[in-house]
């Protein structure tokens, strides 16, 4: 959606991705919008966004998103995922896509 000045809404694709991820998590009930807003307010108070193209705001937005979803990924599960990525990357020939082994899902 273009702004009033007919400029793009997002300065970079990663900003749109962060916004879409947050919207999806709220829509699916995995993230409370009020909790996210509190984290965003705190992140903006910690590092007030300068008058720029909005990038500083979205840096705070991503910081808030990381903080808000941290409880969804316990530290041990996150560490295991990081280790799996490192192992898969080390085993992947240069130029090939990195593929993680499929995890068994509970039924």
C-alpha positions as CSV (number, residue, x, y, z in Angstrom):
1,X,0.0,0.0,0.0
2,X,1.7,3.3,-1.1
3,X,2.0,6.1,1.4
4,X,0.4,9.5,0.9
5,X,3.7,10.7,-0.7
6,X,3.4,7.8,-3.2
7,X,6.4,6.1,-1.6
8,X,6.7,2.4,-0.8
9,X,5.2,1.4,2.6
10,X,8.4,-0.5,3.4
11,X,12.0,0.7,2.6
12,X,13.2,-2.9,2.2
13,X,11.8,-6.4,1.7
14,X,12.9,-7.6,5.1
15,X,10.7,-4.9,6.7
16,X,7.6,-6.3,4.9
17,X,8.7,-9.9,5.9
18,X,9.0,-8.9,9.6
19,X,5.6,-7.2,9.5
20,X,3.9,-10.2,7.8
21,X,5.5,-12.6,10.3
22,X,4.1,-10.6,13.2
23,X,0.7,-10.4,11.5
24,X,0.6,-14.1,10.9
25,X,1.7,-14.9,14.5
26,X,-1.1,-12.6,15.9
27,X,-3.7,-14.1,13.5
28,X,-2.8,-17.7,14.5
29,X,-2.9,-16.9,18.2
30,X,0.8,-17.6,18.8
31,X,1.5,-13.9,19.6
32,X,-0.5,-11.5,21.7
33,X,-0.8,-8.1,19.9
34,X,-0.7,-6.2,23.2
35,X,2.4,-8.1,24.4
36,X,4.1,-7.3,21.1
37,X,3.1,-3.6,21.4
38,X,4.6,-3.5,24.9
39,X,7.9,-4.9,23.6
40,X,7.9,-2.5,20.6
41,X,7.3,0.5,23.0
42,X,10.2,-0.7,25.1
43,X,12.5,-1.2,22.1
44,X,11.7,2.3,20.8
45,X,12.4,3.8,24.2
46,X,15.7,2.1,24.4
47,X,16.8,3.3,20.9
48,X,14.5,6.1,19.7
49,X,14.1,5.9,15.9
50,X,15.8,8.8,14.1
51,X,14.2,10.6,11.2
52,X,15.3,8.1,8.5
53,X,13.5,6.0,5.9
54,X,11.9,4.0,8.7
55,X,14.7,1.4,9.0
56,X,15.4,2.3,12.6
57,X,11.7,1.7,13.5
58,X,11.8,-1.7,11.9
59,X,15.0,-2.6,13.7
60,X,13.1,-1.9,16.9
61,X,10.2,-3.8,15.4
62,X,12.3,-6.9,14.9
63,X,13.9,-6.6,18.3
64,X,10.4,-6.5,19.8
65,X,9.3,-9.5,17.7
66,X,12.4,-11.5,18.9
67,X,11.6,-10.7,22.5
68,X,7.9,-11.5,22.1
69,X,8.4,-14.9,20.5
70,X,11.3,-16.0,22.7
71,X,9.0,-18.1,24.9
72,X,7.9,-20.0,21.8
73,X,11.4,-21.5,21.4
74,X,13.0,-22.7,24.7
75,X,16.8,-22.1,24.9
76,X,17.6,-25.8,24.6
77,X,15.4,-26.3,21.5
78,X,16.9,-23.2,19.9
79,X,20.4,-24.4,20.7
80,X,19.6,-27.8,19.1
81,X,18.2,-26.1,16.0
82,X,21.3,-24.0,15.7
83,X,23.5,-27.1,16.0
84,X,21.5,-28.9,13.4
85,X,21.9,-25.9,11.0
86,X,25.7,-25.8,11.6
87,X,26.0,-29.6,11.1
88,X,23.9,-29.5,7.9
89,X,25.9,-26.5,6.6
90,X,29.2,-28.3,7.2
91,X,27.9,-31.4,5.4
92,X,26.6,-29.5,2.4
93,X,28.8,-29.0,-0.7
94,X,29.5,-25.4,-1.7
95,X,26.7,-24.0,-3.9
96,X,24.1,-26.6,-2.8
97,X,21.1,-25.8,-0.7
98,X,21.4,-26.6,3.0
99,X,18.7,-29.1,4.0
100,X,17.9,-30.1,7.5
101,X,16.8,-33.6,8.2
102,X,13.0,-33.9,8.7
103,X,12.0,-34.2,12.3
104,X,9.4,-36.8,13.4
105,X,6.2,-35.1,14.2
106,X,3.9,-36.2,17.1
107,X,0.5,-37.4,15.9
